[in-house]
Amino acid sequence: MRYFVHISYHGTQYCGWQKQPGVLNVQGVLEKCLTQVLKIPVAINGCGRTDAQVHASQFFFHMDIEKEWDFDLIFRLNKVLPANIAVYDVIPMEGLPHARFDAVQRSYDYFIHTYKNPFLNNLSSYYLMENLHLDKMKQAVALLPQYTDYRPFCTSPDKYEHTLCYVKSARLLVDDSGDRIRFQISSNRFLGKMIRILMGKLLKIGNGELSVDEFEGHLISKQTPRLITPAQPHGLYLSRVIYPYLDLTPRSTFSAILQNEDEHLWKPV
C-alpha cells in the first residue's frame, strides 16, 4: 500500500532534504525513525529537494508499506522524531502516485528583516540594507509570471532536461514598518537554488546595483549572469504543495513569530 505523509520541518540543522552519506539530512532522519517504529526497512521519496538550512512548512513524501500497522503511527513517530520535524497526516493512496512527480504546484515564501533581531535568527534572513527601492523590486517581481524559461536563475541548468517553469503568481509584501520583506512565488516546478538566486537579484535591484531592465534582460536572453549570488538559505520556506488529487491546508504555516504576522501585518508593496 502506498501512503503519502504530510510533514513540516525546520531546516537549520540539516544539509537539505536529500539523503547523502556523512551529513545530517531530513530524509535520512525520517527513514531511520520509520524503520525503528515499523520494525521494517522503510525508504521514502520526497516532494522536492530543499537546500541546506531551508525550511518546509508543508512537505510530502510517499512510502510503500505492505502490512498495515495496528497502532497510532503519527503519535509514535512524533515521539521519536527530533523537535524540528513534525508529522501531521498519513494518507493511504490508491495506485502508485508519486510525491515528487505528481505535484502540480509548489509555493515558497522568503522572509527578510533589515535590522538585527535575535528572535528572527535562523527564521528570516538578515540583510542590513536601508531604504530599499521596494517599488522597483515589485516591478521585477511582476515580470516573473510573464516568462517561462528560468535558465539564467539556476546554478546548474545543463543537468535538467529543460529549464521551463510556469510561474503562476509572484508578489512582494512588507510589514507596517517597512523593515520586514516577504517574497511569495508559486510555480509548477523550481530549478536548483532558483528562488534564492531570484531573491539575490531582487535585493540588488532594491539597493540600486541592478536595474529592472537588466533583470528582465536575463529573462529575455536566457543567458546565465556572469555573477550568481544566491540569497541566504534560512529565510526560505517551502510553504505549499498541491496535487491533482490532494490539496491540504498547511498545518503549521511558519514559526510562531512569523505566523502572528501572517494574517495581520503583511501588506502588498
C-alpha positions in Angstrom: 0.0 0.0 0.0 1.3 3.5 -0.8 1.0 6.2 1.7 1.5 10.0 1.5 2.9 11.5 4.7 2.3 15.2 5.4 5.1 16.8 7.5 7.0 20.1 8.2 10.5 20.7 9.3 12.8 23.5 10.5 15.9 23.0 8.3 18.6 25.0 10.0 20.4 21.9 11.4 20.1 19.9 8.2 22.1 19.7 5.0 18.9 19.7 3.0 16.2 17.1 2.4 18.0 14.5 0.3 19.8 11.6 1.9 23.5 11.7 1.5 26.4 10.0 3.4 28.2 11.7 6.2 25.8 14.7 6.8 22.6 15.2 8.7 19.6 15.3 6.3 15.8 15.2 6.8 15.2 12.2 4.6 17.7 10.1 6.5 16.3 11.0 9.9 12.8 10.1 8.8 13.8 6.8 7.3 15.7 5.9 10.4 12.7 6.7 12.7 10.2 5.0 10.4 12.3 1.9 10.4 12.6 2.0 14.1 8.8 2.4 14.7 7.6 0.0 12.0 10.4 -2.5 12.6 11.0 -3.0 8.8 13.3 -1.1 6.4 11.5 1.9 5.0 12.5 4.0 2.0 10.8 7.3 1.2 10.5 9.7 -1.7 10.1 13.4 -1.1 8.1 16.0 -3.0 11.3 18.1 -3.6 14.9 18.6 -2.6 15.2 21.6 -0.3 18.7 23.1 0.1 20.8 23.0 3.3 19.2 25.2 6.1 16.0 25.7 4.1 12.7 25.0 5.9 9.4 23.4 4.8 6.1 24.4 6.5 4.4 21.8 4.2 6.1 18.8 2.7 5.0 15.4 1.5 6.8 12.1 1.0 5.5 8.7 -0.1 6.3 5.3 1.2 5.2 1.7 0.4 4.2 -0.5 3.4 2.9 -4.0 2.8 1.4 -4.7 6.2 -0.8 -2.2 8.0 0.2 -1.2 11.5 -2.1 -1.6 14.5 -1.0 1.5 16.5 -1.1 5.3 16.3 1.8 5.8 13.8 1.7 9.6 13.9 1.9 9.6 17.7 4.8 7.2 17.8 6.7 9.0 15.0 6.4 12.4 16.6 7.7 10.9 19.9 10.9 9.6 18.3 11.5 12.3 15.7 13.5 15.4 16.8 11.6 18.6 17.7 12.5 20.2 14.3 10.4 17.6 12.3 6.7 17.1 12.7 4.3 14.5 11.2 0.7 15.6 10.6 -1.1 13.1 8.4 -0.5 9.6 7.0 -2.8 9.2 4.0 -3.4 5.9 2.2 -3.4 6.3 -1.6 -4.9 4.3 -4.4 -2.5 3.1 -7.1 1.1 4.4 -7.1 1.0 8.2 -7.0 4.4 9.9 -6.8 5.1 12.6 -4.2 7.5 14.4 -6.4 6.5 13.9 -10.0 2.7 14.3 -9.4 2.9 17.7 -7.7 1.3 20.4 -10.0 2.1 23.4 -7.9 4.7 24.4 -5.3 4.7 27.6 -3.3 7.6 29.2 -1.5 7.9 32.1 0.9 11.2 34.0 1.5 11.5 36.3 4.6 13.9 39.2 5.1 14.5 41.5 8.0 16.7 44.6 7.6 17.5 45.2 11.3 19.2 42.9 13.7 16.7 40.9 15.6 17.8 37.9 17.7 14.3 36.4 17.8 14.3 36.1 14.0 17.7 34.4 13.8 17.5 31.3 11.5 13.8 32.1 10.8 14.3 35.0 8.5 17.4 36.3 6.5 19.1 39.3 7.9 20.3 41.9 5.4 21.5 45.2 6.8 20.1 47.4 4.0 18.3 50.7 4.3 15.9 52.5 2.0 15.5 49.6 -0.4 13.6 50.6 -3.6 10.6 48.4 -3.0 8.7 49.8 -5.9 11.5 48.7 -8.3 11.6 45.3 -6.6 7.9 45.0 -7.1 8.2 45.8 -10.8 10.8 43.0 -11.2 8.6 40.5 -9.3 5.6 41.4 -11.5 7.7 40.2 -14.6 8.1 36.7 -13.3 4.7 35.2 -14.4 5.3 36.6 -17.9 8.3 34.4 -18.6 8.7 30.6 -18.7 12.4 29.9 -19.2 14.4 30.3 -16.0 17.7 29.1 -17.2 19.5 32.3 -16.1 18.4 31.7 -12.5 19.8 28.3 -11.9 23.2 27.1 -10.7 23.5 24.0 -13.0 20.9 24.4 -15.8 22.5 21.7 -18.0 21.6 18.9 -15.6 17.9 19.4 -16.4 16.0 18.1 -19.4 14.6 21.6 -19.7 14.5 24.8 -17.6 10.9 25.8 -18.2 8.9 26.8 -15.1 5.4 28.1 -15.3 5.1 30.7 -12.5 1.5 31.1 -11.6 1.9 34.0 -9.2 4.6 36.1 -7.5 4.3 39.0 -5.2 6.2 41.2 -2.7 4.9 42.1 0.7 6.2 44.3 3.5 5.3 44.9 7.2 4.0 48.3 8.5 7.5 49.5 9.5 9.0 48.6 6.1 11.8 46.7 7.9 10.4 43.2 7.0 10.0 41.9 3.4 8.3 38.8 2.2 8.6 37.3 -1.3 6.0 34.7 -2.4 6.1 32.6 -5.5 4.2 29.7 -6.9 5.1 27.5 -9.9 4.7 24.0 -11.2 8.4 23.4 -10.6 11.6 25.2 -9.5 15.3 24.8 -10.5 18.3 24.4 -8.2 18.6 27.5 -6.0 16.2 29.3 -8.3 14.3 31.2 -5.6 17.4 32.2 -3.7 19.1 33.4 -6.9 15.9 35.4 -7.8 15.9 36.9 -4.3 19.6 37.8 -4.6 18.8 39.7 -7.8 15.8 41.4 -6.2 18.0 42.7 -3.4 20.5 44.1 -5.9 17.6 45.9 -7.6 16.5 47.2 -4.2 19.8 48.7 -3.4 20.4 50.1 -6.8 23.1 47.7 -8.1 20.8 46.3 -10.8 18.1 47.8 -12.9 14.7 46.3 -13.6 15.6 46.3 -17.4 18.8 44.4 -16.7 16.9 41.9 -14.7 14.3 41.4 -17.5 17.2 41.2 -19.9 18.3 37.9 -18.2 14.8 36.5 -18.7 14.8 37.6 -22.4 18.3 36.5 -23.3 18.2 33.2 -21.3 21.9 33.8 -20.6 23.3 32.9 -17.2 24.6 36.1 -15.5 28.3 36.3 -15.0 27.9 36.5 -11.3 25.3 34.5 -9.4 24.8 35.3 -5.7 22.0 33.3 -4.1 20.3 34.8 -1.1 20.9 33.2 2.3 19.1 29.8 2.8 17.4 30.2 6.2 14.8 32.8 5.1 13.3 30.3 2.6 10.3 28.1 3.3 8.6 25.5 1.1 5.0 26.5 2.1 2.5 24.7 -0.1 2.5 21.6 -2.3 -0.6 20.8 -4.4 -1.5 17.6 -6.3 -4.5 16.9 -8.6 -5.8 14.6 -6.0 -4.6 16.2 -2.8 -4.7 19.8 -1.6 -4.3 20.1 2.2 -4.1 23.3 4.1 -0.6 23.5 5.8 -0.9 22.6 9.5 1.9 24.9 10.5 2.4 27.9 8.3 5.6 29.2 9.8 7.2 29.8 13.1 5.1 31.4 15.8 6.7 34.8 15.3 6.1 34.7 11.5 2.7 33.2 11.9 1.5 36.0 14.2 2.2 38.4 11.4 1.0 36.3 8.6 -2.6 37.4 8.7 -2.3 40.9 10.2 0.9 42.8 9.3 1.9 41.9 5.8 0.8 44.3 3.1 1.4 44.2 -0.6 4.1 46.6 -1.8 
